[in-house]
Every structure is written in C-alpha cells, then in structure tokens.
C-alpha cells in the first residue's frame, strides 16, 4: 500500500492560477482536494498504461504525525477504481 501526502497543494494552485486565483480558490475550493483529484487522474492513466489495477482514494483526515506515525481520522472525498482497458 502506498500513502501519498500532498504537502504543497496551495503552491501548486498558485503556479497554475496565480496569487489572486489562489486566494479565491482558497475561499471557494479546497486546494488540497483539487490537486489530489488532478493527481488521481494522472495516476489512473499511468496505472492503466502499466497494467496496474488499483483503488485510489482521496481522503480528508490522515496526517503524518512523524516519520513513524500516521494519524488516521478518515473522511473519504473521492474514490476511483482503476481497471486495465481491453485493447
């Protein structure tokens, strides 16, 4: 199992839409959820190309407490099943 924590979501949004857009998105849209959704789309394509079937889940809650511990209150934001496409 892999756990990927996006640690610079606001910076990614700022690069994509500029400082003013980042301020507006911070008020209207969850920057972390927005970046995670884009990342999930890219992962789905890459997994399919490699023939990997997986479940990718974007959750709100878990945080890395230290290098050895993960805090796990979970609320699922989005879920995606990835299947190999028949050619």
Buried (B, 14 or more C-beta within 10 A) or exposed (E): EEEEEBEEBBEBBBEEBEEEEBBEBBEEEBBBBBBBBEBBEEBBEEBBEEEEEBEBBBBBEBEEEEEEEEEEEEEEBEEBEBEEEEE
